Amino acid sequence: MKMITLNLLIAITLLTGACTKDEVADATNTTTTTTTTTTTNGTATTYTNVAYATTSSAQVMDIYLPSGSGPFPVVVIIHGGAFLMGSKSGESANCAALTAQGYAAVSIDYRLSGEAKFPAQIQDCKAAVRFLKANATKYKLNPDKMGSWGGSAGGNLASMLGTSSGVTELEGASLGNSSFSSKVIATVDWFGPINFLTMDAEAAALGFTINTNSASSPESTLMNAAVQTIPDQVAKANPTTYITADDAAFFIQVGSLDRNIPYTQSQNFYNALKATLGADKVSFELIDGAGHGGAQFSTTANMAKVIAFFDKYLK
């Protein structure tokens, strides 16, 4: 277990759904909130707005189950939106791609930076993973086969899940199910910001300009201060900080023409992971001509790469 102590965590949030504290805290409880809906299409089932904690109405998830009796491997999908916007509903296509291949796909909302500052976001993500493990039997999940996947800000959070297992102050244990681990064993990072302190310089080296160092940037808003004025705190939002040999396997993809986040953020993260985990557990792909997301990431061929990566570690 990693013994790194943190005073803050990553914060992001959306507002939907709620339940009582007892409903979330009780790992054996099978009652969902009154706002939760269940939809069955054939033998596939979707649970919407399932509360995984009670601090905020943003702490809800949609659980997409494939047909079959399970237990299913699980991928937790974390939406992007610069830590200040976005919704779990925007990940429905990726969830469908996963359920078609026999995965339970879980799209989560979390507190956004307008509601809560770092480290609330990663605490929410970890609470969601713990909730799923605590309720694995109810939802026909395999608690030992869980991965994370996110793009942009969601890529940062998915990566934090992948590297920071056991970091006590990132867990947000008070959010519930503290006896369960938040560890995931496979992570897909799509063009996530990694080191906020070097983003502007890396962009300049690639010939374009961004304003991460501004006090009003999404990253500074998340951290509640201009990032360059609080470097020690900003390091706590960097998944590289927590790399150890027992981390999740990683598949990292980024576009060569990304003008929101320099592709070298992903490249440097890959090199740091590879140095500790070894080349067998970490893969990196620079997608030629792609920007910050877009159609090249969601082609049939590219989605097959993502699924193949999860198959290797979760099946």
TORMARMAR-686338 format. One record per residue (C-alpha): x, y, z; residue number from 1; chain. Coordinates in nm, 3 decimals. Example, Ala and Ser with C-alpha at 12.3 -4.5 7.8 and 13.67 -1.06 7.14 Angstrom:
<atoms>
((1.230 -0.450 0.780) 1 "A")
((1.367 -0.106 0.714) 2 "A")
</atoms>
This chain:
<atoms>
((0.000 0.000 0.000) 1 "A")
((0.122 0.346 -0.077) 2 "A")
((0.170 0.562 0.227) 3 "A")
((0.172 0.903 0.056) 4 "A")
((-0.024 1.156 0.262) 5 "A")
((-0.229 1.422 0.089) 6 "A")
((-0.433 1.710 0.219) 7 "A")
((-0.636 1.757 -0.096) 8 "A")
((-0.783 1.554 -0.385) 9 "A")
((-0.916 1.619 -0.735) 10 "A")
((-1.262 1.773 -0.746) 11 "A")
((-1.527 1.756 -1.013) 12 "A")
((-1.904 1.734 -0.984) 13 "A")
((-2.243 1.710 -1.149) 14 "A")
((-2.582 1.722 -0.986) 15 "A")
((-2.828 1.434 -1.015) 16 "A")
((-2.989 1.176 -0.789) 17 "A")
((-2.947 1.112 -0.414) 18 "A")
((-3.002 0.854 -0.142) 19 "A")
((-2.984 0.821 0.233) 20 "A")
((-2.652 0.774 0.406) 21 "A")
((-2.754 0.434 0.529) 22 "A")
((-2.829 0.316 0.177) 23 "A")
((-2.479 0.403 0.055) 24 "A")
((-2.278 0.313 0.363) 25 "A")
((-2.426 -0.035 0.402) 26 "A")
((-2.228 -0.261 0.172) 27 "A")
((-2.495 -0.529 0.184) 28 "A")
((-2.791 -0.299 0.128) 29 "A")
((-2.981 -0.371 -0.194) 30 "A")
((-3.208 -0.066 -0.189) 31 "A")
((-3.138 0.203 -0.448) 32 "A")
((-3.273 0.556 -0.438) 33 "A")
((-3.621 0.653 -0.539) 34 "A")
((-3.474 0.840 -0.837) 35 "A")
((-3.297 0.530 -0.968) 36 "A")
((-3.456 0.377 -1.275) 37 "A")
((-3.403 0.030 -1.416) 38 "A")
((-3.441 -0.043 -1.786) 39 "A")
((-3.429 -0.390 -1.937) 40 "A")
((-3.376 -0.439 -2.310) 41 "A")
((-3.392 -0.807 -2.386) 42 "A")
((-3.172 -0.949 -2.114) 43 "A")
((-2.946 -0.643 -2.082) 44 "A")
((-3.017 -0.407 -1.791) 45 "A")
((-2.935 -0.044 -1.718) 46 "A")
((-2.958 0.118 -1.375) 47 "A")
((-2.964 0.497 -1.391) 48 "A")
((-2.876 0.751 -1.122) 49 "A")
((-2.757 0.502 -0.866) 50 "A")
((-2.612 0.698 -0.572) 51 "A")
((-2.265 0.588 -0.461) 52 "A")
((-2.230 0.852 -0.185) 53 "A")
((-2.441 1.117 -0.015) 54 "A")
((-2.228 1.430 0.012) 55 "A")
((-2.357 1.570 -0.318) 56 "A")
((-2.636 1.498 -0.564) 57 "A")
((-2.357 1.471 -0.823) 58 "A")
((-2.242 1.141 -0.674) 59 "A")
((-2.443 0.912 -0.901) 60 "A")
((-2.368 0.654 -1.167) 61 "A")
((-2.533 0.468 -1.453) 62 "A")
((-2.465 0.093 -1.457) 63 "A")
((-2.496 -0.079 -1.795) 64 "A")
((-2.503 -0.459 -1.777) 65 "A")
((-2.475 -0.695 -2.075) 66 "A")
((-2.694 -0.998 -2.114) 67 "A")
((-2.594 -1.302 -1.916) 68 "A")
((-2.563 -1.411 -1.555) 69 "A")
((-2.221 -1.259 -1.476) 70 "A")
((-2.018 -1.188 -1.284) 71 "A")
((-1.903 -0.932 -1.540) 72 "A")
((-1.570 -0.752 -1.563) 73 "A")
((-1.623 -0.380 -1.503) 74 "A")
((-1.497 -0.062 -1.666) 75 "A")
((-1.563 0.267 -1.485) 76 "A")
((-1.588 0.549 -1.740) 77 "A")
((-1.511 0.905 -1.629) 78 "A")
((-1.630 1.193 -1.845) 79 "A")
((-1.419 1.492 -1.939) 80 "A")
((-1.504 1.861 -1.943) 81 "A")
((-1.206 2.054 -1.802) 82 "A")
((-1.308 1.957 -1.447) 83 "A")
((-1.591 2.210 -1.470) 84 "A")
((-1.856 2.061 -1.696) 85 "A")
((-1.971 1.738 -1.859) 86 "A")
((-2.202 1.451 -1.773) 87 "A")
((-2.207 1.074 -1.745) 88 "A")
((-2.472 1.070 -2.018) 89 "A")
((-2.207 1.173 -2.271) 90 "A")
((-2.038 0.833 -2.236) 91 "A")
((-2.330 0.620 -2.354) 92 "A")
((-2.162 0.520 -2.682) 93 "A")
((-1.850 0.395 -2.507) 94 "A")
((-2.068 0.211 -2.257) 95 "A")
((-2.253 0.042 -2.542) 96 "A")
((-1.924 -0.064 -2.701) 97 "A")
((-1.821 -0.228 -2.375) 98 "A")
((-2.149 -0.404 -2.299) 99 "A")
((-2.150 -0.547 -2.653) 100 "A")
((-1.829 -0.726 -2.557) 101 "A")
((-1.955 -0.862 -2.226) 102 "A")
((-1.843 -0.584 -1.991) 103 "A")
((-2.040 -0.402 -1.727) 104 "A")
((-1.988 -0.034 -1.809) 105 "A")
((-2.034 0.222 -1.534) 106 "A")
((-2.048 0.592 -1.623) 107 "A")
((-2.011 0.820 -1.323) 108 "A")
((-2.081 1.180 -1.236) 109 "A")
((-1.866 1.353 -0.978) 110 "A")
((-1.833 1.694 -0.814) 111 "A")
((-1.717 1.957 -1.062) 112 "A")
((-1.481 2.240 -0.973) 113 "A")
((-1.766 2.489 -0.944) 114 "A")
((-1.898 2.288 -0.651) 115 "A")
((-1.586 2.146 -0.487) 116 "A")
((-1.213 2.193 -0.532) 117 "A")
((-0.939 1.934 -0.549) 118 "A")
((-0.929 1.665 -0.415) 119 "A")
((-1.305 1.602 -0.424) 120 "A")
((-1.310 1.457 -0.775) 121 "A")
((-1.070 1.168 -0.723) 122 "A")
((-1.234 1.096 -0.389) 123 "A")
((-1.565 1.062 -0.572) 124 "A")
((-1.412 0.831 -0.831) 125 "A")
((-1.263 0.611 -0.560) 126 "A")
((-1.591 0.607 -0.370) 127 "A")
((-1.766 0.491 -0.687) 128 "A")
((-1.523 0.200 -0.729) 129 "A")
((-1.566 0.099 -0.365) 130 "A")
((-1.944 0.113 -0.398) 131 "A")
((-1.932 -0.118 -0.698) 132 "A")
((-1.714 -0.368 -0.513) 133 "A")
((-1.940 -0.353 -0.208) 134 "A")
((-2.245 -0.418 -0.426) 135 "A")
((-2.082 -0.659 -0.671) 136 "A")
((-2.324 -0.943 -0.602) 137 "A")
((-2.631 -0.725 -0.648) 138 "A")
((-2.514 -0.596 -0.987) 139 "A")
((-2.349 -0.921 -1.104) 140 "A")
((-2.000 -0.768 -1.111) 141 "A")
((-1.656 -0.924 -1.071) 142 "A")
((-1.491 -0.708 -0.801) 143 "A")
((-1.146 -0.841 -0.891) 144 "A")
((-1.169 -0.736 -1.257) 145 "A")
((-1.221 -0.361 -1.262) 146 "A")
((-1.070 -0.101 -1.494) 147 "A")
((-1.100 0.273 -1.557) 148 "A")
((-1.128 0.478 -1.875) 149 "A")
((-1.152 0.851 -1.932) 150 "A")
((-1.081 1.129 -2.177) 151 "A")
((-0.933 1.473 -2.109) 152 "A")
((-1.011 1.561 -1.744) 153 "A")
((-1.157 1.212 -1.719) 154 "A")
((-0.824 1.078 -1.843) 155 "A")
((-0.652 1.246 -1.551) 156 "A")
((-0.899 1.093 -1.306) 157 "A")
((-0.889 0.747 -1.467) 158 "A")
((-0.510 0.765 -1.442) 159 "A")
((-0.527 0.872 -1.078) 160 "A")
((-0.736 0.562 -1.012) 161 "A")
((-0.471 0.359 -1.190) 162 "A")
((-0.174 0.484 -0.988) 163 "A")
((-0.296 0.600 -0.646) 164 "A")
((-0.443 0.286 -0.491) 165 "A")
((-0.389 0.292 -0.116) 166 "A")
((-0.310 0.663 -0.087) 167 "A")
((-0.511 0.727 0.228) 168 "A")
((-0.600 1.091 0.186) 169 "A")
((-0.714 1.042 -0.173) 170 "A")
((-0.965 0.775 -0.074) 171 "A")
((-1.234 0.991 0.081) 172 "A")
((-1.317 0.706 0.317) 173 "A")
((-1.600 0.903 0.476) 174 "A")
((-1.791 0.871 0.148) 175 "A")
((-1.867 0.508 0.230) 176 "A")
((-1.765 0.143 0.192) 177 "A")
((-1.422 0.215 0.337) 178 "A")
((-1.346 -0.153 0.395) 179 "A")
((-1.329 -0.206 0.019) 180 "A")
((-1.035 -0.119 -0.205) 181 "A")
((-1.053 0.143 -0.481) 182 "A")
((-0.786 -0.038 -0.683) 183 "A")
((-0.836 -0.090 -1.056) 184 "A")
((-0.610 -0.314 -1.262) 185 "A")
((-0.635 -0.167 -1.614) 186 "A")
((-0.661 0.198 -1.723) 187 "A")
((-0.723 0.365 -2.059) 188 "A")
((-0.611 0.729 -2.062) 189 "A")
((-0.730 0.932 -2.359) 190 "A")
((-0.539 1.263 -2.381) 191 "A")
((-0.557 1.345 -2.012) 192 "A")
((-0.376 1.643 -1.856) 193 "A")
((-0.106 1.503 -1.628) 194 "A")
((0.134 1.771 -1.505) 195 "A")
((-0.045 2.107 -1.483) 196 "A")
((0.282 2.283 -1.401) 197 "A")
((0.445 2.211 -1.737) 198 "A")
((0.152 2.228 -1.977) 199 "A")
((0.215 2.581 -2.101) 200 "A")
((0.585 2.520 -2.162) 201 "A")
((0.513 2.192 -2.342) 202 "A")
((0.255 2.363 -2.563) 203 "A")
((0.506 2.636 -2.651) 204 "A")
((0.763 2.372 -2.744) 205 "A")
((0.508 2.225 -2.986) 206 "A")
((0.431 2.565 -3.138) 207 "A")
((0.102 2.667 -2.979) 208 "A")
((-0.022 2.859 -2.677) 209 "A")
((-0.248 2.763 -2.387) 210 "A")
((-0.304 2.943 -2.056) 211 "A")
((-0.290 2.679 -1.784) 212 "A")
((-0.085 2.913 -1.564) 213 "A")
((-0.361 3.173 -1.563) 214 "A")
((-0.548 3.206 -1.234) 215 "A")
((-0.873 3.154 -1.427) 216 "A")
((-0.771 2.839 -1.618) 217 "A")
((-0.969 2.519 -1.558) 218 "A")
((-0.671 2.366 -1.379) 219 "A")
((-0.620 2.669 -1.153) 220 "A")
((-0.994 2.677 -1.084) 221 "A")
((-0.976 2.311 -0.984) 222 "A")
((-0.681 2.374 -0.752) 223 "A")
((-0.836 2.696 -0.613) 224 "A")
((-0.524 2.902 -0.696) 225 "A")
((-0.300 2.978 -0.991) 226 "A")
((-0.116 2.651 -1.043) 227 "A")
((0.235 2.799 -1.041) 228 "A")
((0.175 2.950 -0.696) 229 "A")
((0.103 2.612 -0.533) 230 "A")
((0.339 2.359 -0.696) 231 "A")
((0.333 2.114 -0.404) 232 "A")
((-0.044 2.097 -0.410) 233 "A")
((-0.054 2.064 -0.788) 234 "A")
((0.182 1.767 -0.768) 235 "A")
((-0.088 1.588 -0.571) 236 "A")
((-0.319 1.607 -0.875) 237 "A")
((-0.052 1.446 -1.096) 238 "A")
((-0.088 1.068 -1.134) 239 "A")
((0.286 1.040 -1.197) 240 "A")
((0.340 1.130 -0.830) 241 "A")
((0.202 0.794 -0.717) 242 "A")
((0.356 0.547 -0.961) 243 "A")
((0.462 0.216 -0.804) 244 "A")
((0.524 -0.128 -0.949) 245 "A")
((0.182 -0.263 -0.846) 246 "A")
((-0.014 -0.006 -1.046) 247 "A")
((-0.272 -0.080 -1.312) 248 "A")
((-0.168 -0.162 -1.667) 249 "A")
((-0.207 0.142 -1.894) 250 "A")
((-0.309 0.209 -2.254) 251 "A")
((-0.254 0.576 -2.341) 252 "A")
((-0.370 0.744 -2.662) 253 "A")
((-0.341 1.107 -2.767) 254 "A")
((-0.371 1.305 -3.091) 255 "A")
((-0.066 1.453 -3.261) 256 "A")
((-0.262 1.774 -3.330) 257 "A")
((-0.415 1.815 -2.984) 258 "A")
((-0.414 2.188 -2.913) 259 "A")
((-0.587 2.168 -2.576) 260 "A")
((-0.334 1.946 -2.399) 261 "A")
((0.017 1.894 -2.539) 262 "A")
((0.063 1.534 -2.648) 263 "A")
((0.392 1.531 -2.460) 264 "A")
((0.188 1.521 -2.137) 265 "A")
((0.076 1.170 -2.234) 266 "A")
((0.417 1.078 -2.371) 267 "A")
((0.600 1.180 -2.055) 268 "A")
((0.348 0.995 -1.840) 269 "A")
((0.398 0.684 -2.051) 270 "A")
((0.775 0.701 -2.008) 271 "A")
((0.741 0.739 -1.631) 272 "A")
((0.504 0.443 -1.610) 273 "A")
((0.720 0.227 -1.833) 274 "A")
((1.028 0.293 -1.620) 275 "A")
((0.856 0.142 -1.316) 276 "A")
((0.595 -0.100 -1.452) 277 "A")
((0.790 -0.225 -1.752) 278 "A")
((0.710 -0.207 -2.121) 279 "A")
((0.479 -0.511 -2.107) 280 "A")
((0.223 -0.330 -1.889) 281 "A")
((0.218 0.010 -2.060) 282 "A")
((0.128 0.105 -2.418) 283 "A")
((0.131 0.444 -2.586) 284 "A")
((-0.007 0.555 -2.921) 285 "A")
((0.020 0.896 -3.083) 286 "A")
((-0.270 0.911 -3.328) 287 "A")
((-0.148 1.098 -3.634) 288 "A")
((-0.366 1.393 -3.729) 289 "A")
((-0.607 1.359 -3.438) 290 "A")
((-0.696 1.651 -3.215) 291 "A")
((-0.835 1.663 -2.863) 292 "A")
((-1.066 1.368 -2.909) 293 "A")
((-1.279 1.335 -3.218) 294 "A")
((-1.372 1.072 -3.473) 295 "A")
((-1.032 0.904 -3.494) 296 "A")
((-1.067 0.782 -3.138) 297 "A")
((-1.409 0.627 -3.192) 298 "A")
((-1.348 0.437 -3.516) 299 "A")
((-1.428 0.067 -3.515) 300 "A")
((-1.058 -0.013 -3.545) 301 "A")
((-0.956 0.206 -3.253) 302 "A")
((-1.235 0.088 -3.028) 303 "A")
((-1.119 -0.266 -3.100) 304 "A")
((-0.777 -0.170 -2.959) 305 "A")
((-0.936 -0.043 -2.641) 306 "A")
((-1.145 -0.357 -2.600) 307 "A")
((-0.843 -0.580 -2.671) 308 "A")
((-0.649 -0.401 -2.397) 309 "A")
((-0.926 -0.454 -2.143) 310 "A")
((-0.967 -0.815 -2.257) 311 "A")
((-0.601 -0.879 -2.178) 312 "A")
((-0.632 -0.769 -1.817) 313 "A")
((-0.997 -0.805 -1.722) 314 "A")
((-1.095 -1.133 -1.885) 315 "A")
</atoms>
